[in-house]
Amino acid sequence: MAVSIRLRRTGGKNEVSYRVVAADSRSPRDGRFIEILGWYDPKRKGENYLLKMDRIAHWEGVGAVVSDTVRSLLRKARRAKAA
């Protein structure tokens, strides 16, 4: 099974937020997932995401592919942690 770490859309119209999930790459965007790894809310001011870095590192270690958007969130989180 090919696992990807990607965003899963939640919320209603004009109230969109996302969950960061580990999912089978063949499942639909909002379909089944293996584990919730965090959240991202683009409309929120300031700290608009929360990521479980240890679980993301675990999934990357077993070969999960990270989507481009989640990769940018990870870069942002790692920069904030280093500062």
Backbone as JSON Lines, residues from 0, in Angstrom:
{"i":0,"aa":"M","n":[0.84,-1.17,0.0],"ca":[0.0,0.0,0.0],"c":[0.89,1.24,0.0]}
{"i":1,"aa":"A","n":[0.65,2.14,-0.94],"ca":[1.39,3.4,-1.02],"c":[0.68,4.44,-0.16]}
{"i":2,"aa":"V","n":[1.4,4.95,0.83],"ca":[0.82,5.92,1.77],"c":[1.27,7.32,1.39]}
{"i":3,"aa":"S","n":[0.34,8.27,1.46],"ca":[0.69,9.67,1.24],"c":[0.21,10.49,2.43]}
{"i":4,"aa":"I","n":[0.94,11.54,2.73],"ca":[0.56,12.49,3.77],"c":[0.03,13.7,3.04]}
{"i":5,"aa":"R","n":[-1.24,14.0,3.24],"ca":[-1.9,15.04,2.46],"c":[-3.0,15.69,3.28]}
{"i":6,"aa":"L","n":[-3.65,16.7,2.67],"ca":[-4.73,17.41,3.34],"c":[-6.07,16.75,3.03]}
{"i":7,"aa":"R","n":[-6.96,16.78,4.02],"ca":[-8.33,16.28,3.87],"c":[-9.23,17.45,4.22]}
{"i":8,"aa":"R","n":[-10.09,17.85,3.3],"ca":[-10.94,19.02,3.49],"c":[-12.06,18.73,4.46]}
{"i":9,"aa":"T","n":[-12.31,19.66,5.39],"ca":[-13.43,19.57,6.32],"c":[-14.11,20.93,6.38]}
{"i":10,"aa":"G","n":[-15.25,20.99,7.02],"ca":[-15.97,22.25,7.15],"c":[-16.92,22.46,6.0]}
{"i":11,"aa":"G","n":[-17.68,23.52,6.07],"ca":[-18.69,23.82,5.06],"c":[-18.23,24.86,4.07]}
{"i":12,"aa":"K","n":[-19.17,25.29,3.27],"ca":[-18.9,26.31,2.26],"c":[-18.46,27.6,2.96]}
{"i":13,"aa":"N","n":[-17.38,28.19,2.52],"ca":[-16.77,29.39,3.08],"c":[-16.29,29.22,4.52]}
{"i":14,"aa":"E","n":[-16.27,28.03,5.04],"ca":[-15.74,27.74,6.38],"c":[-14.77,26.56,6.3]}
{"i":15,"aa":"V","n":[-13.9,26.59,5.32],"ca":[-13.03,25.47,5.02],"c":[-11.88,25.37,6.01]}
{"i":16,"aa":"S","n":[-11.6,24.17,6.45],"ca":[-10.39,23.87,7.19],"c":[-9.92,22.5,6.71]}
{"i":17,"aa":"Y","n":[-8.72,22.12,7.09],"ca":[-8.15,20.88,6.59],"c":[-7.57,20.07,7.73]}
{"i":18,"aa":"R","n":[-7.57,18.76,7.57],"ca":[-6.85,17.87,8.46],"c":[-5.68,17.3,7.67]}
{"i":19,"aa":"V","n":[-4.55,17.18,8.32],"ca":[-3.39,16.54,7.72],"c":[-3.5,15.06,8.08]}
{"i":20,"aa":"V","n":[-3.55,14.2,7.05],"ca":[-3.77,12.77,7.29],"c":[-2.75,11.93,6.54]}
{"i":21,"aa":"A","n":[-2.55,10.72,7.06],"ca":[-1.83,9.69,6.33],"c":[-2.91,8.82,5.7]}
{"i":22,"aa":"A","n":[-2.87,8.67,4.38],"ca":[-3.92,7.93,3.68],"c":[-3.32,7.1,2.56]}
{"i":23,"aa":"D","n":[-4.05,6.06,2.18],"ca":[-3.67,5.29,1.01],"c":[-3.77,6.23,-0.19]}
{"i":24,"aa":"S","n":[-2.77,6.26,-1.03],"ca":[-2.75,7.21,-2.15],"c":[-3.87,6.96,-3.16]}
{"i":25,"aa":"R","n":[-4.48,5.78,-3.12],"ca":[-5.55,5.47,-4.06],"c":[-6.92,5.93,-3.55]}
{"i":26,"aa":"S","n":[-7.04,6.29,-2.27],"ca":[-8.33,6.7,-1.73],"c":[-8.62,8.16,-2.12]}
{"i":27,"aa":"P","n":[-9.9,8.53,-2.2],"ca":[-10.25,9.91,-2.59],"c":[-9.81,10.92,-1.53]}
{"i":28,"aa":"R","n":[-9.78,12.18,-1.93],"ca":[-9.28,13.25,-1.04],"c":[-9.96,13.24,0.32]}
{"i":29,"aa":"D","n":[-11.28,13.14,0.35],"ca":[-12.02,13.17,1.61],"c":[-12.47,11.79,2.05]}
{"i":30,"aa":"G","n":[-11.87,10.76,1.49],"ca":[-12.26,9.38,1.8],"c":[-11.52,8.82,3.0]}
{"i":31,"aa":"R","n":[-11.33,7.52,2.98],"ca":[-10.7,6.83,4.11],"c":[-9.27,7.31,4.34]}
{"i":32,"aa":"F","n":[-8.87,7.28,5.6],"ca":[-7.51,7.64,5.96],"c":[-7.03,6.69,7.04]}
{"i":33,"aa":"I","n":[-5.75,6.67,7.28],"ca":[-5.15,5.78,8.27],"c":[-5.03,6.47,9.62]}
{"i":34,"aa":"E","n":[-4.55,7.72,9.61],"ca":[-4.3,8.43,10.87],"c":[-4.35,9.93,10.64]}
{"i":35,"aa":"I","n":[-4.91,10.66,11.6],"ca":[-4.91,12.12,11.57],"c":[-3.58,12.59,12.17]}
{"i":36,"aa":"L","n":[-2.88,13.45,11.44],"ca":[-1.56,13.91,11.86],"c":[-1.53,15.39,12.24]}
{"i":37,"aa":"G","n":[-2.66,16.08,12.13],"ca":[-2.71,17.49,12.49],"c":[-3.84,18.19,11.77]}
{"i":38,"aa":"W","n":[-3.83,19.51,11.83],"ca":[-4.84,20.31,11.15],"c":[-4.23,21.59,10.6]}
{"i":39,"aa":"Y","n":[-4.97,22.23,9.66],"ca":[-4.55,23.48,9.05],"c":[-5.81,24.29,8.76]}
{"i":40,"aa":"D","n":[-5.85,25.53,9.23],"ca":[-7.0,26.41,9.02],"c":[-6.51,27.69,8.35]}
{"i":41,"aa":"P","n":[-6.69,27.81,7.02],"ca":[-6.13,28.95,6.3],"c":[-6.74,30.3,6.68]}
{"i":42,"aa":"K","n":[-7.95,30.33,7.23],"ca":[-8.6,31.6,7.57],"c":[-8.2,32.12,8.96]}
{"i":43,"aa":"R","n":[-7.6,31.28,9.75],"ca":[-7.24,31.66,11.12],"c":[-6.0,32.55,11.11]}
{"i":44,"aa":"K","n":[-5.97,33.54,11.96],"ca":[-4.83,34.46,12.05],"c":[-3.78,33.88,12.99]}
{"i":45,"aa":"G","n":[-2.53,34.21,12.75],"ca":[-1.45,33.74,13.61],"c":[-1.14,32.28,13.39]}
{"i":46,"aa":"E","n":[-1.09,31.51,14.47],"ca":[-0.78,30.08,14.41],"c":[-1.99,29.35,13.82]}
{"i":47,"aa":"N","n":[-1.93,29.0,12.54],"ca":[-3.1,28.41,11.88],"c":[-2.9,26.93,11.52]}
{"i":48,"aa":"Y","n":[-1.99,26.26,12.22],"ca":[-1.78,24.83,11.98],"c":[-1.25,24.17,13.24]}
{"i":49,"aa":"L","n":[-1.41,22.86,13.32],"ca":[-0.84,22.05,14.39],"c":[-0.47,20.72,13.77]}
{"i":50,"aa":"L","n":[0.77,20.31,13.92],"ca":[1.25,19.07,13.32],"c":[1.88,18.17,14.38]}
{"i":51,"aa":"K","n":[1.61,16.87,14.31],"ca":[2.26,15.89,15.17],"c":[3.54,15.46,14.47]}
{"i":52,"aa":"M","n":[4.62,16.18,14.77],"ca":[5.88,15.99,14.05],"c":[6.45,14.59,14.24]}
{"i":53,"aa":"D","n":[6.27,13.98,15.42],"ca":[6.81,12.64,15.65],"c":[6.1,11.61,14.78]}
{"i":54,"aa":"R","n":[4.78,11.72,14.62],"ca":[4.04,10.77,13.79],"c":[4.33,11.0,12.3]}
{"i":55,"aa":"I","n":[4.52,12.25,11.91],"ca":[4.87,12.54,10.52],"c":[6.24,11.96,10.2]}
{"i":56,"aa":"A","n":[7.18,12.09,11.14],"ca":[8.51,11.51,10.95],"c":[8.42,9.99,10.83]}
{"i":57,"aa":"H","n":[7.54,9.37,11.62],"ca":[7.35,7.92,11.53],"c":[6.87,7.53,10.14]}
{"i":58,"aa":"W","n":[5.85,8.22,9.64],"ca":[5.31,7.87,8.32],"c":[6.31,8.14,7.2]}
{"i":59,"aa":"E","n":[7.08,9.21,7.32],"ca":[8.13,9.47,6.33],"c":[9.18,8.37,6.38]}
{"i":60,"aa":"G","n":[9.47,7.88,7.59],"ca":[10.46,6.82,7.76],"c":[10.06,5.5,7.13]}
{"i":61,"aa":"V","n":[8.76,5.25,7.04],"ca":[8.31,3.99,6.42],"c":[7.95,4.18,4.95]}
{"i":62,"aa":"G","n":[8.27,5.38,4.4],"ca":[8.14,5.56,2.95],"c":[6.94,6.34,2.47]}
{"i":63,"aa":"A","n":[6.24,7.05,3.34],"ca":[5.09,7.84,2.91],"c":[5.55,9.03,2.07]}
{"i":64,"aa":"V","n":[4.77,9.36,1.05],"ca":[5.06,10.49,0.17],"c":[4.29,11.7,0.7]}
{"i":65,"aa":"V","n":[4.98,12.83,0.84],"ca":[4.37,14.04,1.39],"c":[3.93,14.94,0.24]}
{"i":66,"aa":"S","n":[2.68,15.44,0.31],"ca":[2.19,16.34,-0.74],"c":[2.91,17.68,-0.66]}
{"i":67,"aa":"D","n":[2.83,18.46,-1.73],"ca":[3.53,19.74,-1.79],"c":[3.03,20.71,-0.72]}
{"i":68,"aa":"T","n":[1.73,20.77,-0.51],"ca":[1.17,21.69,0.48],"c":[1.59,21.31,1.89]}
{"i":69,"aa":"V","n":[1.55,20.03,2.21],"ca":[1.98,19.58,3.53],"c":[3.47,19.8,3.7]}
{"i":70,"aa":"R","n":[4.24,19.63,2.65],"ca":[5.68,19.88,2.72],"c":[5.95,21.34,3.08]}
{"i":71,"aa":"S","n":[5.18,22.27,2.52],"ca":[5.37,23.68,2.87],"c":[4.98,23.95,4.31]}
{"i":72,"aa":"L","n":[3.93,23.28,4.82],"ca":[3.57,23.42,6.24],"c":[4.68,22.87,7.14]}
{"i":73,"aa":"L","n":[5.27,21.76,6.73],"ca":[6.37,21.18,7.52],"c":[7.57,22.12,7.56]}
{"i":74,"aa":"R","n":[7.9,22.74,6.44],"ca":[9.01,23.71,6.4],"c":[8.72,24.87,7.36]}
{"i":75,"aa":"K","n":[7.47,25.36,7.32],"ca":[7.06,26.45,8.18],"c":[7.16,26.05,9.66]}
{"i":76,"aa":"A","n":[6.72,24.85,9.99],"ca":[6.77,24.36,11.38],"c":[8.19,24.18,11.85]}
{"i":77,"aa":"R","n":[9.05,23.65,10.99],"ca":[10.45,23.43,11.38],"c":[11.19,24.75,11.57]}
{"i":78,"aa":"R","n":[10.88,25.75,10.73],"ca":[11.48,27.08,10.89],"c":[11.04,27.71,12.2]}
{"i":79,"aa":"A","n":[9.76,27.57,12.55],"ca":[9.22,28.15,13.78],"c":[9.84,27.47,15.0]}
{"i":80,"aa":"K","n":[10.07,26.17,14.9],"ca":[10.66,25.43,16.02],"c":[12.13,25.81,16.23]}
{"i":81,"aa":"A","n":[12.84,26.07,15.13],"ca":[14.25,26.43,15.22],"c":[14.45,27.84,15.76]}
{"i":82,"aa":"A","n":[13.48,28.7,15.54],"ca":[13.62,30.12,15.98],"c":[13.38,30.31,17.44]}
